[in-house]
Amino acid sequence: MDRAEKREAVSALNTVFSDAGVVVVAHYAGLSVADMTSLRAKVREAGGSVKVAKNRLAKLALQGTEVEHINDLFQGPTVIAYSDDPVAAPKAVMDFVKGNEKLVVLGGALGSTNLDAEGVKALASMPSLDELRAKLVGMISTPATRIAQVLSAPAGQVARVIGAYAKKDEAA
């Protein structure tokens, strides 16, 4: 890698660290190419991305960003998973860890908040932004359905009473 490529890599990583909602850092020693491809696919499916970068370049890219405090995590063979959704990347990484113990989560960052491995695990257990939106829509639409049922119930009762009187008059 020559200087221009390194400068470009640092600039790209700086953009990632500045724009990402969450960053997860993990050791990937011992993962096969197939495992790494599977991890990338899982994180991409969740709406995030995975990058392997030289630690020195990553530390340079961290300078001046909101997540600069995770600088000490970059030691050894590290991989970076990130996403705009604060839950997507941690959830995908922790799902992958369940099936493959060779990936060791070191920690990460949620904005200016430092996360250790347990923090990433806790973040992964939270519902995603889409799940929260679905629950919110469900909660909003349920009262509207109930209001419609309550409003239509008295009208139905009145109609049944009138129908009963009509039948009674026909029978008489």
Buried (B, 14 or more C-beta within 10 A) or exposed (E): EEEEEBEEBBEBBBEBBEEBBBBBBBBBEEBEEEBBEBBBEBBEEBBBBBBEBBBEBBBBBBEEBBBBEBEEBBEEEBBBBBBBBBBBBBBBBBBBBEEBEEBBBBBBBBEEBBBEBEBBBEBBEEEBBEEEEEEEEEEEEEEEEEEEEEEEEEEEEEEEEEEEEEEEEEEE
